[in-house]
Amino acid sequence: MAIFNKNEINEKNFLSMVEKFRKKNIPKQFNQIQLINELLNKDIDHYISISNRTDGKTFNYVHFFLYFAYHTDIQLLFLSRDFMLRKSYQDLILELIEMSPYFESEHVRIMNTQFYREIFYKDKTIAFISDLNGATDLKYFSSKLKYVGIIIYDEFLAIESDYLPDEWEKLKTIYSSVNRNFNLKLLKYPKVFYFGNAVNLSSPILAHLDIFSSLETQPVNSMRIYNNICIELRKNENVNEKRNLRAFDEKKDPLTMGQFKVNNYNVALENDLKRAYNNIIVKLKDNFLKIQYSDNYDIIVLEIIGYAPSYSYNILPKDNKKTSIYLDDKYFDTKNFKKHLNNIYLYNNNYSKDYILTTSNGIGNLDIIKIIKNERNKLIVDTNFINNNKSQSDASYIELSKRSILSRLL
């Protein structure tokens, strides 16, 4: 029997309905789908649940969403990284429908197309299954996807080699294809749910959401809201006690602890960031490098960010602008990597440190000092132009002083 009648769903009774669903379907030792409490919060777009393995988050959230979708006509879109993982979602959905007290498996029908799988229950569509690599193709089916209100991306955290280089752009394209109903019932806008284990901080999605500091400081077993992002971090001791953690010595593993492994060596402190208030933005291939430095250049903080409204330097010719400088080969040299090893730089967070010190992407070989020096020279030219009435001796003194300070870094 249904918990509530379709015509009775509204913001006032939603939380009581959710609580009834929990009590009936979710044992207390498993993930209690706390993010759902904020589902109708119209100021939140992204919901992230990160925990240790076997916490039951995917199973419980998807079970609720299937029930919610059928009784509200708000459809689901399940996303994976590639085409081959579509069947995993399909198997999960069929398993949930088989065990759920709210569905009867004989009423399920699946239509498989080249670009997506469509899940029907009785007379209505409740879900679609697709993958990020089909982002461009899904644009042509936007009219069909306009009733999708919840996008689910399971296992969004992976080993570093599995991430797609343009993962964020593909997700953004899919969201744009879905975001065609400008007053979606109950939700107003489509919501994106991410489920993952604490594998690493190398996800492009984490970079673009700019939540590394939040993930590194948020207490475990808590839920917090940061602007339009809601994050749930959990360590489920109940399931850890039942798992064999001895075989591969997993007791301190991030996947067991439900917490990311961080190393705060050379990570900038709050006071460092306050002093390093001069900014330079470099456009990289898929993201941006933010260089912050103090007036006397004794603090240089590097950060990888997902988006910047403008930039002064770029490493690809296609990103050249009248207002930017192309960083050609003379700005790259393997000897520059030694400056990282000699602690010349600080990093804004662990993700930025890991990204920059991974030599395969080449960013560690970028001549940061040369970029700062070039930017300083630009500022000196501008300053001289504005203050052309100042004496030449004063200008020379300032220039010589800056050269002396910078020479200590070289």
Beta strands, then each sheet from edge to edge (+ up, - down):
strand 1: 46-51
strand 2: 75-80
strand 3: 108-112
strand 4: 117-121
strand 5: 124-131
strand 6: 148-154
strand 7: 191-197
strand 8: 222-226
strand 9: 229-234
strand 10: 278-283
strand 11: 288-293
strand 12: 300-305
strand 13: 313-314
strand 14: 325-326
strand 15: 346-347
sheet 1: 3+ 4- 5+ 2+ 6+ 7+ 1+ 9+ 8-
sheet 2: 14+ 13+ 10+ 11- 12+ 15+
end
